Amino acid sequence: MTRWDDDEALMQDLDDALAGAVSDRARVDARAAFAWRTIDDDLMSLSHDSLTAGELLVRSAAVSTPRVVGFQGTGFSLEIEIDGPTMMGQVIPGLVCQIAVVTSAGEPSIVTTDEAGFFSAAAPAPGPVRFTVTYDGSVQSTEWMTL
């Protein structure tokens, strides 16, 4: 169908759908659209960013401090500190899980936390980044942010 304001064409498409004349491509698209219904539930929210904290506003621009960000997920929080070439963090409460560091450059870097939820890795290059936590069949991601 090319025009959604054509009632006759819409009714014909509905009749075809009810008769089972739905293409495989339409089924794939419908499943993909349905999967997006909970996209907001799967996003972790930013709870802290040291760049926006008031104490940074009084410091000299010459002083280099680590960047600390915190995210709130469903059932856990993720704290990350980036200090030069090093990134350290913790999933609270301590969970053994995988953290994927996704950048616009390509393949994500994946680290596994220890029993206390701690991890360390090389810091991603400056630019857009997203963190994805996978544990116990659950996958939760942060929004894209710029480091």
OpenMM code with the backbone's topology and positions (N, CA, C; nanometers):
from openmm import Vec3, app, unit

residues = "MET THR ARG TRP ASP ASP ASP GLU ALA LEU MET GLN ASP LEU ASP ASP ALA LEU ALA GLY ALA VAL SER ASP ARG ALA ARG VAL ASP ALA ARG ALA ALA PHE ALA TRP ARG THR ILE ASP ASP ASP LEU MET SER LEU SER HIS ASP SER LEU THR ALA GLY GLU LEU LEU VAL ARG SER ALA ALA VAL SER THR PRO ARG VAL VAL GLY PHE GLN GLY THR GLY PHE SER LEU GLU ILE GLU ILE ASP GLY PRO THR MET MET GLY GLN VAL ILE PRO GLY LEU VAL CYS GLN ILE ALA VAL VAL THR SER ALA GLY GLU PRO SER ILE VAL THR THR ASP GLU ALA GLY PHE PHE SER ALA ALA ALA PRO ALA PRO GLY PRO VAL ARG PHE THR VAL THR TYR ASP GLY SER VAL GLN SER THR GLU TRP MET THR LEU".split()
positions = [
    Vec3(0.0841, -0.1174, 0.0000),
    Vec3(0.0000, 0.0000, 0.0000),
    Vec3(0.0886, 0.1236, 0.0000),
    Vec3(0.0566, 0.2206, -0.0804),
    Vec3(0.1394, 0.3396, -0.0909),
    Vec3(0.0752, 0.4613, -0.0267),
    Vec3(-0.0591, 0.4604, -0.0066),
    Vec3(-0.1257, 0.5771, 0.0510),
    Vec3(-0.2107, 0.5355, 0.1703),
    Vec3(-0.1744, 0.5841, 0.2893),
    Vec3(-0.2476, 0.5478, 0.4098),
    Vec3(-0.3773, 0.6268, 0.4256),
    Vec3(-0.3960, 0.7282, 0.3437),
    Vec3(-0.5204, 0.8043, 0.3539),
    Vec3(-0.6281, 0.7479, 0.2600),
    Vec3(-0.5974, 0.6378, 0.1910),
    Vec3(-0.6922, 0.5713, 0.1024),
    Vec3(-0.7609, 0.4599, 0.1814),
    Vec3(-0.8858, 0.4821, 0.2222),
    Vec3(-0.9578, 0.3857, 0.3056),
    Vec3(-0.9787, 0.2517, 0.2362),
    Vec3(-1.0058, 0.2555, 0.1077),
    Vec3(-1.0279, 0.1303, 0.0343),
    Vec3(-0.9011, 0.0446, 0.0348),
    Vec3(-0.7859, 0.1076, 0.0113),
    Vec3(-0.6600, 0.0328, 0.0118),
    Vec3(-0.6301, -0.0208, 0.1509),
    Vec3(-0.6574, 0.0571, 0.2535),
    Vec3(-0.6354, 0.0134, 0.3907),
    Vec3(-0.7235, -0.1074, 0.4237),
    Vec3(-0.8499, -0.1016, 0.3862),
    Vec3(-0.9401, -0.2136, 0.4118),
    Vec3(-0.8950, -0.3388, 0.3366),
    Vec3(-0.8432, -0.3213, 0.2153),
    Vec3(-0.7937, -0.4354, 0.1404),
    Vec3(-0.6719, -0.4970, 0.2094),
    Vec3(-0.5815, -0.4121, 0.2582),
    Vec3(-0.4647, -0.4625, 0.3310),
    Vec3(-0.5066, -0.5361, 0.4580),
    Vec3(-0.6059, -0.4845, 0.5281),
    Vec3(-0.6557, -0.5518, 0.6487),
    Vec3(-0.7198, -0.6863, 0.6137),
    Vec3(-0.7969, -0.6901, 0.5053),
    Vec3(-0.8558, -0.8171, 0.4616),
    Vec3(-0.7476, -0.9179, 0.4269),
    Vec3(-0.6423, -0.8722, 0.3572),
    Vec3(-0.5314, -0.9605, 0.3210),
    Vec3(-0.4611, -1.0134, 0.4457),
    Vec3(-0.4419, -0.9257, 0.5448),
    Vec3(-0.3744, -0.9667, 0.6685),
    Vec3(-0.4568, -1.0709, 0.7426),
    Vec3(-0.5867, -1.0505, 0.7503),
    Vec3(-0.6736, -1.1458, 0.8181),
    Vec3(-0.6802, -1.2793, 0.7434),
    Vec3(-0.6613, -1.2743, 0.6133),
    Vec3(-0.6657, -1.3969, 0.5328),
    Vec3(-0.5322, -1.4707, 0.5351),
    Vec3(-0.4326, -1.4143, 0.6048),
    Vec3(-0.3022, -1.4797, 0.6130),
    Vec3(-0.2090, -1.4433, 0.4991),
    Vec3(-0.2380, -1.3388, 0.4256),
    Vec3(-0.1560, -1.2991, 0.3117),
    Vec3(-0.0503, -1.1961, 0.3528),
    Vec3(0.0123, -1.2174, 0.4675),
    Vec3(0.1150, -1.1253, 0.5161),
    Vec3(0.2516, -1.1793, 0.4730),
    Vec3(0.3319, -1.0933, 0.4147),
    Vec3(0.4627, -1.1370, 0.3661),
    Vec3(0.5570, -1.1653, 0.4833),
    Vec3(0.6591, -1.2462, 0.4572),
    Vec3(0.7589, -1.2757, 0.5606),
    Vec3(0.8277, -1.1481, 0.6062),
    Vec3(0.8540, -1.0569, 0.5138),
    Vec3(0.9191, -0.9296, 0.5474),
    Vec3(0.8313, -0.8489, 0.6436),
    Vec3(0.7014, -0.8479, 0.6198),
    Vec3(0.6101, -0.7752, 0.7084),
    Vec3(0.6091, -0.8375, 0.8474),
    Vec3(0.6185, -0.9708, 0.8544),
    Vec3(0.6237, -1.0388, 0.9840),
    Vec3(0.7512, -1.0011, 1.0607),
    Vec3(0.8649, -0.9992, 0.9900),
    Vec3(0.9919, -0.9613, 1.0537),
    Vec3(0.9847, -0.8179, 1.1039),
    Vec3(0.9312, -0.7281, 1.0212),
    Vec3(0.9184, -0.5877, 1.0617),
    Vec3(0.8259, -0.5717, 1.1814),
    Vec3(0.7174, -0.6474, 1.1833),
    Vec3(0.6223, -0.6391, 1.2951),
    Vec3(0.6862, -0.6884, 1.4243),
    Vec3(0.7630, -0.7975, 1.4159),
    Vec3(0.8314, -0.8480, 1.5360),
    Vec3(0.9344, -0.7470, 1.5869),
    Vec3(1.0064, -0.6839, 1.4948),
    Vec3(1.1055, -0.5837, 1.5342),
    Vec3(1.0377, -0.4641, 1.6008),
    Vec3(0.9255, -0.4198, 1.5463),
    Vec3(0.8521, -0.3080, 1.6065),
    Vec3(0.8004, -0.3459, 1.7445),
    Vec3(0.7526, -0.4693, 1.7601),
    Vec3(0.7021, -0.5158, 1.8893),
    Vec3(0.8132, -0.5207, 1.9930),
    Vec3(0.9345, -0.5588, 1.9524),
    Vec3(1.0469, -0.5670, 2.0458),
    Vec3(1.0821, -0.4298, 2.1035),
    Vec3(1.0529, -0.3235, 2.0315),
    Vec3(1.0843, -0.1885, 2.0784),
    Vec3(0.9868, -0.1384, 2.1842),
    Vec3(0.8815, -0.2121, 2.2150),
    Vec3(0.7812, -0.1631, 2.3094),
    Vec3(0.8382, -0.1401, 2.4489),
    Vec3(0.9462, -0.2094, 2.4846),
    Vec3(1.0046, -0.1938, 2.6180),
    Vec3(1.1419, -0.1276, 2.6125),
    Vec3(1.1701, -0.0554, 2.5080),
    Vec3(1.3048, 0.0005, 2.4938),
    Vec3(1.3405, 0.0930, 2.6104),
    Vec3(1.2454, 0.1674, 2.6630),
    Vec3(1.2753, 0.2557, 2.7758),
    Vec3(1.3041, 0.1768, 2.9029),
    Vec3(1.2447, 0.0598, 2.9173),
    Vec3(1.2688, -0.0219, 3.0357),
    Vec3(1.4110, -0.0775, 3.0367),
    Vec3(1.4731, -0.0898, 2.9211),
    Vec3(1.6043, -0.1499, 2.9101),
    Vec3(1.7173, -0.0479, 2.9182),
    Vec3(1.6856, 0.0786, 2.9313),
    Vec3(1.7873, 0.1825, 2.9398),
    Vec3(1.8183, 0.2181, 3.0843),
    Vec3(1.9467, 0.2295, 3.1134),
    Vec3(1.9880, 0.2770, 3.2455),
    Vec3(1.9890, 0.4290, 3.2415),
    Vec3(1.9519, 0.4908, 3.3499),
    Vec3(1.9496, 0.6373, 3.3542),
    Vec3(2.0761, 0.6907, 3.4199),
    Vec3(2.1222, 0.8043, 3.3706),
    Vec3(2.2397, 0.8709, 3.4256),
    Vec3(2.2025, 0.9270, 3.5621),
    Vec3(2.2752, 0.8860, 3.6662),
    Vec3(2.2465, 0.9343, 3.8010),
    Vec3(2.3514, 1.0319, 3.8522),
    Vec3(2.4704, 1.0295, 3.7907),
    Vec3(2.5773, 1.1200, 3.8345),
    Vec3(2.6773, 1.1376, 3.7209),
    Vec3(2.7249, 1.2603, 3.7041),
    Vec3(2.8326, 1.2882, 3.6093),
    Vec3(2.9191, 1.3968, 3.6713),
    Vec3(3.0468, 1.3652, 3.6939),
    Vec3(3.1351, 1.4601, 3.7603),
    Vec3(3.1549, 1.5878, 3.6788),
    Vec3(3.1287, 1.5837, 3.5495),
    Vec3(3.1409, 1.7064, 3.4696),
    Vec3(3.0353, 1.8089, 3.5054),
    Vec3(2.9238, 1.7644, 3.5563),
    Vec3(2.8166, 1.8574, 3.5919),
    Vec3(2.8081, 1.8836, 3.7414),
    Vec3(2.8975, 1.8223, 3.8183),
    Vec3(2.8974, 1.8425, 3.9635),
    Vec3(2.9477, 1.9828, 3.9966),
    Vec3(2.8890, 2.0444, 4.0961),
    Vec3(2.9222, 2.1816, 4.1337),
    Vec3(3.0662, 2.2028, 4.1738),
    Vec3(3.1317, 2.1012, 4.2344),
    Vec3(3.2684, 2.1216, 4.2818),
    Vec3(3.3664, 2.1440, 4.1668),
    Vec3(3.3340, 2.0992, 4.0484),
    Vec3(3.4244, 2.1209, 3.9359),
    Vec3(3.4239, 2.2657, 3.8890),
    Vec3(3.3162, 2.3344, 3.9167),
    Vec3(3.3045, 2.4710, 3.8692),
    Vec3(3.3990, 2.5656, 3.9414),
    Vec3(3.4480, 2.5288, 4.0604),
    Vec3(3.5361, 2.6172, 4.1348),
    Vec3(3.6833, 2.5815, 4.1167),
    Vec3(3.7133, 2.4738, 4.0512),
    Vec3(3.8511, 2.4324, 4.0313),
    Vec3(3.9112, 2.5002, 3.9106),
    Vec3(4.0415, 2.5051, 3.9105),
    Vec3(4.1137, 2.5617, 3.7984),
    Vec3(4.1038, 2.4691, 3.6781),
    Vec3(4.1016, 2.5259, 3.5590),
    Vec3(4.0962, 2.4459, 3.4367),
    Vec3(4.2238, 2.3646, 3.4187),
    Vec3(4.3324, 2.4042, 3.4876),
    Vec3(4.4599, 2.3339, 3.4737),
    Vec3(4.4637, 2.2040, 3.5529),
    Vec3(4.3694, 2.1870, 3.6462),
    Vec3(4.3669, 2.0675, 3.7292),
    Vec3(4.2899, 1.9577, 3.6553),
    Vec3(4.3566, 1.8447, 3.6366),
    Vec3(4.2930, 1.7324, 3.5687),
    Vec3(4.2367, 1.6366, 3.6721),
    Vec3(4.1080, 1.6094, 3.6643),
    Vec3(4.0443, 1.5172, 3.7575),
    Vec3(3.9812, 1.4034, 3.6792),
    Vec3(3.9683, 1.2881, 3.7438),
    Vec3(3.9031, 1.1756, 3.6755),
    Vec3(3.7567, 1.2070, 3.6457),
    Vec3(3.7054, 1.1490, 3.5394),
    Vec3(3.5627, 1.1607, 3.5071),
    Vec3(3.4921, 1.0442, 3.5740),
    Vec3(3.3900, 1.0744, 3.6519),
    Vec3(3.3137, 0.9724, 3.7226),
    Vec3(3.1681, 0.9839, 3.6777),
    Vec3(3.1130, 0.8720, 3.6312),
    Vec3(2.9728, 0.8695, 3.5915),
    Vec3(2.9044, 0.7521, 3.6611),
    Vec3(2.7783, 0.7708, 3.6919),
    Vec3(2.6988, 0.6659, 3.7548),
    Vec3(2.5680, 0.6488, 3.6805),
    Vec3(2.5228, 0.5258, 3.6690),
    Vec3(2.3983, 0.4940, 3.6006),
    Vec3(2.3132, 0.4048, 3.6897),
    Vec3(2.1832, 0.4257, 3.6852),
    Vec3(2.0906, 0.3428, 3.7605),
    Vec3(2.0180, 0.2502, 3.6651),
    Vec3(2.0340, 0.1198, 3.6884),
    Vec3(1.9632, 0.0194, 3.6095),
    Vec3(1.8520, -0.0411, 3.6920),
    Vec3(1.7896, -0.1430, 3.6382),
    Vec3(1.6859, -0.2151, 3.7116),
    Vec3(1.7529, -0.3208, 3.7978),
    Vec3(1.7595, -0.2964, 3.9282),
    Vec3(1.8182, -0.3911, 4.0211),
    Vec3(1.9656, -0.3707, 4.0496),
    Vec3(2.0296, -0.2723, 3.9902),
    Vec3(2.1719, -0.2465, 4.0145),
    Vec3(2.2067, -0.1060, 3.9685),
    Vec3(2.3250, -0.0616, 4.0097),
    Vec3(2.3791, 0.0636, 3.9571),
    Vec3(2.5183, 0.0352, 3.9025),
    Vec3(2.5627, 0.1190, 3.8114),
    Vec3(2.6933, 0.1056, 3.7479),
    Vec3(2.7697, 0.2344, 3.7709),
    Vec3(2.8866, 0.2230, 3.8345),
    Vec3(2.9737, 0.3378, 3.8603),
    Vec3(3.1007, 0.3200, 3.7778),
    Vec3(3.1405, 0.4244, 3.7057),
    Vec3(3.2589, 0.4174, 3.6195),
    Vec3(3.3452, 0.5404, 3.6432),
    Vec3(3.4768, 0.5174, 3.6565),
    Vec3(3.5752, 0.6257, 3.6696),
    Vec3(3.6753, 0.6121, 3.5560),
    Vec3(3.6935, 0.7215, 3.4836),
    Vec3(3.7906, 0.7236, 3.3740),
    Vec3(3.8978, 0.8243, 3.4103),
    Vec3(4.0203, 0.7737, 3.4233),
    Vec3(4.1338, 0.8559, 3.4630),
    Vec3(4.2464, 0.8317, 3.3632),
    Vec3(4.2601, 0.9207, 3.2658),
    Vec3(4.3618, 0.9041, 3.1630),
    Vec3(4.3351, 0.7804, 3.0801),
    Vec3(4.4340, 0.6903, 3.0718),
    Vec3(4.4159, 0.5707, 2.9885),
    Vec3(4.3451, 0.4555, 3.0588),
    Vec3(4.3034, 0.4760, 3.1847),
    Vec3(4.2459, 0.3675, 3.2638),
    Vec3(4.0995, 0.3921, 3.2944),
    Vec3(4.0206, 0.2859, 3.2886),
    Vec3(3.8804, 0.2900, 3.3265),
    Vec3(3.8592, 0.1830, 3.4334),
    Vec3(3.7981, 0.2234, 3.5446),
    Vec3(3.7651, 0.1303, 3.6529),
    Vec3(3.6185, 0.1488, 3.6861),
    Vec3(3.5588, 0.0445, 3.7406),
    Vec3(3.4187, 0.0578, 3.7765),
    Vec3(3.3706, -0.0539, 3.8639),
    Vec3(3.2427, -0.0419, 3.9004),
    Vec3(3.1798, -0.1426, 3.9849),
    Vec3(3.0306, -0.1472, 3.9559),
    Vec3(2.9767, -0.2674, 3.9575),
    Vec3(2.8332, -0.2893, 3.9526),
    Vec3(2.7900, -0.3129, 4.0967),
    Vec3(2.6923, -0.2344, 4.1429),
    Vec3(2.6472, -0.2400, 4.2820),
    Vec3(2.5013, -0.2831, 4.2846),
    Vec3(2.4610, -0.3857, 4.3586),
    Vec3(2.5458, -0.4691, 4.4425),
    Vec3(2.6373, -0.5549, 4.3560),
    Vec3(2.7405, -0.6084, 4.4186),
    Vec3(2.8393, -0.6857, 4.3451),
    Vec3(2.7771, -0.7990, 4.2652),
    Vec3(2.7923, -0.7925, 4.1348),
    Vec3(2.7403, -0.8948, 4.0449),
    Vec3(2.8502, -0.9373, 3.9491),
    Vec3(2.8581, -1.0647, 3.9200),
    Vec3(2.9460, -1.1106, 3.8128),
    Vec3(2.8673, -1.0937, 3.6839),
    Vec3(2.9138, -1.0058, 3.5988),
    Vec3(2.8432, -0.9775, 3.4744),
    Vec3(2.9428, -0.9291, 3.3690),
    Vec3(2.8941, -0.9087, 3.2495),
    Vec3(2.9781, -0.8571, 3.1421),
    Vec3(2.9406, -0.7122, 3.1150),
    Vec3(3.0437, -0.6311, 3.0960),
    Vec3(3.0263, -0.4909, 3.0605),
    Vec3(3.0822, -0.4737, 2.9198),
    Vec3(2.9998, -0.4285, 2.8281),
    Vec3(3.0458, -0.4005, 2.6926),
    Vec3(3.0603, -0.2490, 2.6789),
    Vec3(3.1774, -0.2061, 2.6338),
    Vec3(3.2033, -0.0649, 2.6093),
    Vec3(3.1932, -0.0466, 2.4577),
    Vec3(3.0854, 0.0185, 2.4151),
    Vec3(3.0554, 0.0329, 2.2733),
    Vec3(3.0922, 0.1744, 2.2299),
    Vec3(3.1733, 0.1851, 2.1264),
    Vec3(3.2092, 0.3158, 2.0706),
    Vec3(3.1675, 0.3199, 1.9242),
    Vec3(3.1755, 0.4352, 1.8657),
    Vec3(3.1404, 0.4486, 1.7248),
    Vec3(3.2475, 0.3895, 1.6341),
    Vec3(3.3600, 0.3479, 1.6919),
    Vec3(3.4708, 0.2945, 1.6125),
    Vec3(3.4470, 0.1520, 1.5649),
    Vec3(3.3567, 0.0781, 1.6267),
    Vec3(3.3333, -0.0584, 1.5808),
    Vec3(3.3055, -0.1554, 1.6915),
    Vec3(3.3788, -0.2672, 1.6930),
    Vec3(3.3560, -0.3756, 1.7871),
    Vec3(3.3645, -0.3283, 1.9317),
    Vec3(3.2696, -0.3721, 2.0157),
    Vec3(3.2747, -0.3340, 2.1571),
    Vec3(3.3870, -0.4063, 2.2305),
    Vec3(3.4367, -0.3419, 2.3337),
    Vec3(3.5327, -0.4031, 2.4243),
    Vec3(3.4514, -0.4620, 2.5391),
    Vec3(3.4756, -0.5896, 2.5723),
    Vec3(3.3954, -0.6559, 2.6749),
    Vec3(3.4849, -0.6973, 2.7909),
    Vec3(3.4418, -0.6608, 2.9128),
    Vec3(3.5126, -0.7006, 3.0343),
    Vec3(3.4141, -0.7725, 3.1262),
    Vec3(3.4666, -0.8599, 3.2103),
    Vec3(3.3843, -0.9326, 3.3069),
    Vec3(3.4192, -0.8846, 3.4465),
    Vec3(3.3180, -0.8595, 3.5265),
    Vec3(3.3405, -0.8134, 3.6632),
    Vec3(3.3793, -0.9315, 3.7513),
    Vec3(3.4440, -0.9008, 3.8641),
    Vec3(3.4739, -1.0058, 3.9615),
    Vec3(3.3522, -1.0247, 4.0529),
    Vec3(3.3671, -1.1069, 4.1575),
    Vec3(3.2551, -1.1382, 4.2459),
    Vec3(3.2012, -1.0157, 4.3190),
    Vec3(3.2840, -0.9146, 4.3377),
    Vec3(3.2402, -0.7926, 4.4053),
    Vec3(3.1859, -0.6889, 4.3069),
    Vec3(3.1842, -0.7233, 4.1784),
    Vec3(3.1327, -0.6322, 4.0773),
    Vec3(3.2354, -0.5368, 4.0203),
    Vec3(3.3639, -0.5505, 4.0592),
    Vec3(3.4691, -0.4601, 4.0111),
    Vec3(3.5213, -0.5025, 3.8748),
    Vec3(3.5662, -0.4024, 3.7983),
    Vec3(3.6323, -0.4291, 3.6715),
    Vec3(3.7274, -0.3142, 3.6403),
    Vec3(3.8239, -0.3412, 3.5548),
    Vec3(3.9120, -0.2360, 3.5032),
    Vec3(3.9490, -0.2722, 3.3605),
    Vec3(3.9739, -0.1704, 3.2810),
    Vec3(4.0065, -0.1897, 3.1400),
    Vec3(4.0690, -0.0616, 3.0876),
    Vec3(4.1144, -0.0683, 2.9664),
    Vec3(4.1643, 0.0525, 2.9011),
    Vec3(4.0458, 0.1452, 2.8750),
    Vec3(4.0672, 0.2737, 2.8966),
    Vec3(3.9612, 0.3712, 2.8737),
    Vec3(3.9341, 0.3838, 2.7242),
    Vec3(3.8091, 0.4021, 2.6870),
    Vec3(3.7796, 0.4226, 2.5456),
    Vec3(3.8332, 0.5581, 2.4991),
    Vec3(3.8552, 0.5691, 2.3706),
    Vec3(3.9017, 0.6957, 2.3128),
    Vec3(3.7942, 0.8022, 2.3327),
    Vec3(3.8349, 0.9282, 2.3412),
    Vec3(3.7349, 1.0349, 2.3538),
    Vec3(3.6357, 1.0294, 2.2379),
    Vec3(3.5097, 1.0504, 2.2703),
    Vec3(3.4047, 1.0461, 2.1695),
    Vec3(3.2816, 0.9781, 2.2248),
    Vec3(3.1872, 0.9427, 2.1376),
    Vec3(3.0638, 0.8781, 2.1830),
    Vec3(3.0903, 0.7392, 2.2394),
    Vec3(3.0224, 0.7072, 2.3496),
    Vec3(3.0382, 0.5768, 2.4139),
    Vec3(2.9057, 0.5371, 2.4784),
    Vec3(2.8867, 0.4073, 2.4881),
    Vec3(2.7686, 0.3503, 2.5520),
    Vec3(2.8137, 0.2263, 2.6277),
    Vec3(2.7577, 0.2039, 2.7460),
    Vec3(2.7927, 0.0878, 2.8268),
    Vec3(2.6716, -0.0063, 2.8321),
    Vec3(2.6970, -0.1353, 2.8137),
    Vec3(2.5906, -0.2355, 2.8184),
    Vec3(2.6277, -0.3403, 2.9225),
    Vec3(2.5365, -0.3655, 3.0158),
    Vec3(2.5576, -0.4632, 3.1217),
    Vec3(2.4712, -0.5854, 3.0914),
    Vec3(2.5354, -0.7023, 3.0900),
    Vec3(2.4640, -0.8278, 3.0667),
    Vec3(2.4852, -0.9190, 3.1868),
    Vec3(2.3768, -0.9598, 3.2497),
    Vec3(2.3860, -1.0552, 3.3604),
    Vec3(2.2542, -1.1304, 3.3725),
    Vec3(2.2649, -1.2555, 3.4038),
    Vec3(2.1492, -1.3398, 3.4333),
    Vec3(2.0387, -1.3255, 3.3276),
    Vec3(2.0762, -1.3196, 3.2005),
    Vec3(1.9788, -1.3095, 3.0917),
    Vec3(1.9248, -1.1708, 3.0678),
    Vec3(1.9658, -1.0737, 3.1466),
    Vec3(1.9188, -0.9359, 3.1323),
    Vec3(2.0246, -0.8522, 3.0614),
    Vec3(1.9806, -0.7650, 2.9718),
    Vec3(2.0709, -0.6735, 2.9028),
    Vec3(2.0168, -0.5321, 2.9214),
    Vec3(2.0992, -0.4461, 2.9812),
    Vec3(2.0608, -0.3065, 3.0013),
    Vec3(2.1738, -0.2182, 2.9518),
    Vec3(2.1380, -0.1102, 2.8843),
    Vec3(2.2374, -0.0209, 2.8242),
    Vec3(2.2159, 0.1222, 2.8710),
    Vec3(2.3233, 0.1988, 2.8653),
    Vec3(2.3145, 0.3419, 2.8913),
    Vec3(2.2816, 0.4115, 2.7605),
    Vec3(2.2437, 0.5357, 2.7704),
    Vec3(2.2303, 0.6174, 2.6513),
    Vec3(2.3711, 0.6490, 2.6028),
    Vec3(2.3822, 0.6943, 2.4792),
    Vec3(2.5122, 0.7377, 2.4279),
    Vec3(2.5535, 0.8640, 2.5006),
    Vec3(2.6803, 0.8729, 2.5367),
    Vec3(2.7349, 0.9930, 2.5996),
    Vec3(2.8712, 1.0217, 2.5386),
    Vec3(2.9181, 1.1416, 2.5552),
    Vec3(3.0486, 1.1795, 2.4998),
    Vec3(3.1507, 1.1899, 2.6108),
    Vec3(3.2628, 1.1212, 2.5909),
    Vec3(3.3733, 1.1294, 2.6880),
    Vec3(3.4692, 1.2357, 2.6429),
] * unit.nanometer
topology = app.Topology()
chain = topology.addChain("A")
for resn in residues:
    res = topology.addResidue(resn, chain)
    for name in ("N", "CA", "C"):
        topology.addAtom(name, app.Element.getBySymbol(name[0]), res)
